[in-house]
């Protein structure tokens, strides 16, 4: 299949996104508009100046701007606007299911209560369910540069909203903040019935992936690209089919790789690991889910079957009920078949069929 046809297939396939930080979808224009709304002075003279600041040399340099940007989110309508903009983008890109990370501590430390951001999120999610028939799960993520006790407090503060939350996760500055630091809070979360995920093996070493598996008992590893440095870890991930939620443009933007042609996602896929493609913080990293698929397809020798497998992996690695997973994977097969025979064209929107 030609590159053009691969891009068409990517656009038409139903997909799930499993590694997405909602605060990382804050587009420069919305940041600017909300700053004006709340009379907040940004260290930028224009929307263009914000865009030009999106050049990073490390995870930490990105996080500094990320937290600064999040400060414009102040009231329920702001959080609704943030979530709704992302869910509309999902609908455009045939993302039929998404599992979205949110960072309560980023907001509660600024005096923004759960009642504010959860209400905004809920309005947008309900609207997407009604208008797009889209399923949306939330993942409460702890900031790993803060203490475990603060994470425990965050989990307890979320109790009135447990019915809205599917999983807990671990994000922010990886180096120097190993998963082992958060054993107790993950044990508490598991006891409450939450699914478990954690960032590991992005900037941190393979040992962090082992810790997330053996000490936190996670269901998925977020990133995990440095797992390839440890053959025994690779064998374990393959044997147990522990999903890796890989974020190619994020890895490029944060200098995990110098060029996408060097990215190991194709090797991970060929080695039989359960890898998925995701956008992480798309506003900051230059692309949403389809752009990540297309960028990888342009730089690596992905086949039509590779693209289909990656889309199918996104569904099977999700926390959806088994019956829904099976239905969506069948939809992927149907769309792939019709696309290859020319029954669908790139301008068609297939989301309503899923």
C-alpha positions as CSV (number, residue, x, y, z in Angstrom):
1,X,0.0,0.0,0.0
2,X,1.4,3.4,-0.9
3,X,2.2,6.1,1.7
4,X,-0.9,8.1,0.5
5,X,-3.1,5.0,1.0
6,X,-1.5,4.3,4.4
7,X,-2.5,7.8,5.5
8,X,-6.0,7.2,4.3
9,X,-6.2,4.0,6.2
10,X,-5.0,5.7,9.4
11,X,-7.6,8.4,9.0
12,X,-10.5,6.0,8.5
13,X,-9.7,3.3,11.1
14,X,-11.5,3.4,14.4
15,X,-8.9,3.8,17.2
16,X,-8.5,4.3,20.9
17,X,-6.2,6.7,22.6
18,X,-4.8,5.5,25.9
19,X,-2.0,8.0,26.8
20,X,-3.3,11.5,26.7
21,X,-2.9,14.3,29.3
22,X,-5.9,16.6,29.1
23,X,-3.8,19.5,30.3
24,X,-1.5,18.8,27.4
25,X,-4.2,19.5,24.9
26,X,-4.3,23.2,25.8
27,X,-3.8,24.9,22.5
28,X,-2.0,28.3,22.3
29,X,-5.1,30.1,21.2
30,X,-7.2,28.8,24.2
31,X,-4.4,29.5,26.6
32,X,-4.3,33.1,25.3
33,X,-8.1,33.5,25.4
34,X,-8.4,32.1,29.0
35,X,-5.5,34.3,30.2
36,X,-7.4,37.4,28.8
37,X,-10.7,36.1,30.4
38,X,-9.1,35.9,33.8
39,X,-6.8,38.9,33.4
40,X,-3.7,36.7,33.7
41,X,-0.4,38.1,32.4
42,X,1.5,35.5,30.4
43,X,5.2,35.8,29.6
44,X,4.3,35.9,25.9
45,X,3.3,38.8,23.7
46,X,1.0,36.8,21.3
47,X,-0.4,33.4,20.4
48,X,2.5,33.1,17.9
49,X,5.0,33.7,20.7
50,X,3.4,30.9,22.7
51,X,3.7,28.6,19.7
52,X,7.4,29.5,19.3
53,X,8.1,28.6,22.9
54,X,7.2,25.0,22.2
55,X,10.8,23.9,21.7
56,X,12.2,21.6,24.5
57,X,15.5,20.0,25.3
58,X,14.2,17.7,28.0
59,X,11.1,16.5,29.8
60,X,11.6,19.1,32.5
61,X,11.8,22.0,30.1
62,X,8.5,20.9,28.7
63,X,6.9,20.5,32.2
64,X,7.9,24.0,33.2
65,X,5.8,25.4,30.3
66,X,3.1,22.8,30.8
67,X,2.4,23.9,34.4
68,X,2.6,27.5,33.5
69,X,0.0,27.0,30.8
70,X,-2.3,25.1,33.1
71,X,-2.6,28.2,35.4
72,X,-5.1,29.8,33.0
73,X,-7.6,27.0,33.8
74,X,-9.7,28.6,36.6
75,X,-13.4,27.8,36.4
76,X,-15.7,25.0,35.3
77,X,-16.2,26.5,31.9
78,X,-12.5,26.5,31.3
79,X,-12.2,22.8,32.0
80,X,-15.3,22.1,29.9
81,X,-13.7,24.0,27.0
82,X,-10.4,22.1,27.3
83,X,-12.1,18.7,27.4
84,X,-14.6,19.5,24.7
85,X,-11.9,20.7,22.3
86,X,-10.0,17.5,22.7
87,X,-13.1,15.3,22.3
88,X,-14.1,17.1,19.1
89,X,-10.6,16.4,17.8
90,X,-11.1,12.7,18.7
91,X,-14.3,12.7,16.7
92,X,-12.6,14.2,13.6
93,X,-9.9,11.6,13.8
94,X,-12.1,8.5,14.3
95,X,-11.0,8.0,17.9
96,X,-14.0,6.1,19.2
97,X,-12.7,5.6,22.7
98,X,-10.2,7.5,24.8
99,X,-8.7,7.1,28.3
100,X,-7.7,10.5,29.5
101,X,-5.2,11.4,32.2
102,X,-5.8,14.4,34.4
103,X,-3.5,15.8,37.1
104,X,-5.6,16.9,40.2
105,X,-2.5,18.3,42.0
106,X,-1.8,20.7,39.2
107,X,-5.1,22.3,40.0
108,X,-5.7,21.7,43.7
109,X,-2.2,23.3,44.5
110,X,-3.6,26.4,42.8
111,X,-6.7,26.4,45.0
112,X,-9.0,24.9,42.3
113,X,-11.3,22.3,43.8
114,X,-12.2,18.9,42.4
115,X,-15.8,20.2,42.2
116,X,-14.6,22.7,39.6
117,X,-12.6,20.6,37.2
118,X,-14.6,17.4,37.5
119,X,-17.8,19.2,36.7
120,X,-16.3,20.7,33.6
121,X,-14.9,17.4,32.5
122,X,-18.2,15.6,33.1
123,X,-20.2,18.1,31.0
124,X,-17.9,17.6,28.1
125,X,-17.8,13.9,28.4
126,X,-21.6,13.6,28.6
127,X,-21.9,15.8,25.5
128,X,-19.4,13.6,23.6
129,X,-21.3,10.5,24.6
130,X,-24.6,12.0,23.4
131,X,-23.4,13.6,20.2
132,X,-20.6,11.3,19.1
133,X,-21.5,8.0,20.9
134,X,-17.9,8.1,22.2
135,X,-16.7,6.3,25.3
136,X,-14.4,8.3,27.6
137,X,-12.6,7.0,30.7
138,X,-10.7,9.2,33.2
139,X,-7.3,8.3,34.7
140,X,-6.4,10.2,37.9
141,X,-2.6,10.7,37.7
142,X,-0.3,11.5,40.6
143,X,2.6,14.0,40.1
144,X,5.7,11.9,40.9
145,X,7.9,14.9,41.8
146,X,5.6,15.4,44.9
147,X,5.5,13.1,47.9
148,X,3.7,9.9,48.2
149,X,1.7,11.3,51.1
150,X,0.5,14.0,48.8
151,X,-0.6,11.4,46.3
152,X,-2.5,9.5,49.0
153,X,-4.2,12.7,50.1
154,X,-5.1,13.4,46.4
155,X,-6.6,9.9,46.1
156,X,-8.7,10.4,49.2
157,X,-9.9,13.9,48.1
158,X,-11.2,12.3,44.9
159,X,-13.5,9.9,46.8
160,X,-16.7,11.7,45.9
161,X,-15.8,11.3,42.2
162,X,-14.6,7.7,42.2
163,X,-17.6,6.7,39.9
164,X,-16.1,9.0,37.2
165,X,-12.6,7.5,37.4
166,X,-11.5,4.2,35.8
167,X,-7.8,4.1,36.7
168,X,-4.9,5.9,38.5
169,X,-1.6,6.7,37.0
170,X,1.8,8.3,37.6
171,X,3.4,11.1,35.6
172,X,5.6,14.2,35.6
173,X,9.4,14.2,36.2
174,X,10.6,10.6,35.9
175,X,14.3,10.8,36.7
176,X,14.9,10.6,40.5
177,X,11.3,9.6,41.2
178,X,11.1,5.9,40.7
179,X,7.8,3.9,40.8
180,X,8.9,2.4,44.1
181,X,8.3,5.8,45.8
182,X,4.5,5.2,45.3
183,X,3.9,1.6,46.4
184,X,1.5,2.4,49.2
185,X,-0.8,4.7,47.2
186,X,-1.0,2.2,44.3
187,X,-1.9,-0.5,46.7
188,X,-4.6,1.7,48.1
189,X,-5.9,2.5,44.6
190,X,-5.9,-1.2,43.7
191,X,-8.0,-2.0,46.8
192,X,-10.5,0.6,45.7
193,X,-10.9,-1.4,42.4
194,X,-9.0,1.0,40.1
195,X,-7.0,-0.1,37.1
196,X,-3.3,0.9,37.4
197,X,-0.9,2.6,34.9
198,X,2.4,4.4,35.3
199,X,4.9,6.3,33.2
200,X,8.2,4.3,33.1
201,X,11.0,3.9,30.7
202,X,10.7,7.2,28.9
203,X,13.7,9.1,30.4
204,X,14.0,6.6,33.2
205,X,15.9,3.3,32.9
206,X,14.4,-0.2,32.3
207,X,14.6,-0.8,36.1
208,X,11.7,1.7,36.4
209,X,9.6,-0.5,34.2
210,X,10.4,-3.5,36.3
211,X,9.4,-1.5,39.4
212,X,6.1,-0.4,37.9
213,X,5.3,-4.1,37.1
214,X,6.6,-5.8,40.3
215,X,5.9,-3.1,42.9
216,X,3.0,-1.1,41.6
217,X,1.3,-4.1,39.8
218,X,0.3,-1.9,36.8
219,X,-2.0,-3.1,34.0
220,X,-0.2,-0.9,31.4
221,X,3.2,0.9,31.0
222,X,3.0,4.4,29.7
223,X,5.9,5.0,27.3
224,X,8.3,2.1,28.1
225,X,10.5,2.6,25.0
226,X,13.7,2.1,27.0
227,X,12.5,-1.5,27.8
228,X,14.5,-2.5,24.7
229,X,17.7,-2.0,26.7
230,X,16.9,-5.1,28.8
231,X,16.3,-8.4,26.9
232,X,14.8,-10.1,30.0
233,X,12.3,-7.3,30.3
234,X,11.4,-7.5,26.6
235,X,10.8,-11.2,27.0
236,X,8.6,-10.6,30.0
237,X,6.6,-7.9,28.3
238,X,6.1,-10.1,25.3
239,X,5.1,-13.2,27.4
240,X,2.6,-11.3,29.5
241,X,1.4,-8.9,26.8
242,X,1.7,-5.9,29.1
243,X,0.7,-3.0,26.9
244,X,3.1,-0.1,26.2
245,X,1.4,3.2,25.4
246,X,4.1,4.7,23.1
247,X,4.1,8.4,22.1
248,X,6.3,8.9,19.1
249,X,6.1,12.7,18.5
250,X,6.5,13.2,22.3
251,X,9.7,11.1,22.2
252,X,10.9,13.2,19.3
253,X,10.0,16.6,20.8
254,X,11.6,15.7,24.2
255,X,14.8,14.4,22.6
256,X,14.2,10.7,23.6
257,X,15.1,10.1,19.9
258,X,16.8,12.5,17.5
259,X,14.7,11.5,14.5
260,X,11.6,9.3,14.2
261,X,13.6,7.0,11.8
262,X,15.5,6.0,15.0
263,X,12.3,5.2,17.0
264,X,12.0,1.6,18.1
265,X,8.2,1.2,18.0
266,X,8.4,-0.8,14.7
267,X,11.0,-3.1,16.3
268,X,8.8,-3.5,19.5
269,X,5.9,-4.4,17.3
270,X,7.9,-6.9,15.3
271,X,9.2,-8.4,18.5
272,X,5.6,-9.2,19.5
273,X,5.1,-6.6,22.2
274,X,1.7,-5.1,22.8
275,X,2.5,-1.6,21.6
276,X,0.1,1.3,20.9
277,X,0.4,4.8,19.4
278,X,-0.7,7.8,21.4
279,X,-0.2,11.6,21.4
280,X,0.7,12.3,25.0
281,X,0.5,16.2,25.1
282,X,-0.5,16.9,21.5
283,X,-0.7,20.7,21.7
284,X,2.9,20.9,22.9
285,X,4.3,18.1,20.7
286,X,2.9,18.9,17.3
287,X,0.2,16.4,16.6
288,X,-2.8,14.5,17.8
289,X,-3.3,10.7,17.3
290,X,-3.5,10.6,13.5
291,X,-0.5,12.9,13.2
292,X,1.5,10.4,15.3
293,X,0.4,7.5,13.2
294,X,1.3,9.3,10.0
295,X,4.6,10.6,11.3
296,X,5.7,7.1,12.2
297,X,4.4,5.7,8.9
298,X,6.5,8.2,7.0
299,X,9.7,7.5,8.8
300,X,9.5,3.7,9.5
301,X,8.7,0.8,7.2
302,X,5.3,0.2,8.5
303,X,3.0,-2.0,6.4
304,X,-0.8,-1.9,6.1
305,X,-1.0,-4.8,8.5
306,X,1.2,-2.9,11.0
307,X,-1.2,0.0,11.0
308,X,-4.2,-2.4,11.4
309,X,-2.4,-4.1,14.3
310,X,-1.6,-0.9,16.0
311,X,-5.2,0.2,15.8
312,X,-6.4,-3.2,17.1
313,X,-3.8,-3.0,19.9
314,X,-5.2,0.3,21.0
315,X,-8.6,-1.3,21.5
316,X,-7.4,-4.5,23.1
317,X,-5.1,-2.6,25.5
318,X,-8.0,-0.4,26.7
319,X,-10.1,-0.9,29.8
320,X,-13.2,-1.4,27.8
321,X,-15.5,-4.4,28.4
322,X,-14.5,-7.4,26.4
323,X,-17.7,-7.4,24.3
324,X,-17.1,-3.8,23.2
325,X,-13.4,-4.5,22.4
326,X,-14.4,-7.4,20.2
327,X,-17.0,-5.3,18.4
328,X,-14.5,-2.5,17.7
329,X,-11.8,-4.8,16.5
330,X,-14.3,-6.3,14.1
331,X,-15.0,-2.7,12.9
332,X,-11.3,-2.2,12.3
333,X,-11.2,-5.3,10.1
334,X,-14.3,-4.2,8.1
335,X,-12.9,-0.7,7.6
336,X,-9.5,-2.0,6.6
337,X,-11.1,-4.3,4.0
338,X,-13.3,-1.6,2.5
339,X,-10.4,0.9,2.4
340,X,-8.2,-1.6,0.6
341,X,-10.9,-2.1,-2.1
342,X,-11.6,1.6,-2.5
343,X,-15.1,1.4,-1.0
344,X,-14.2,4.2,1.5
345,X,-12.5,7.4,0.5
346,X,-10.4,9.6,2.7
347,X,-13.1,12.3,2.9
348,X,-15.6,10.0,4.6
349,X,-16.3,10.1,8.3
350,X,-16.9,6.7,9.7
351,X,-17.2,7.4,13.4
352,X,-21.0,7.0,13.6
353,X,-20.8,3.4,12.5
354,X,-18.9,2.3,15.6
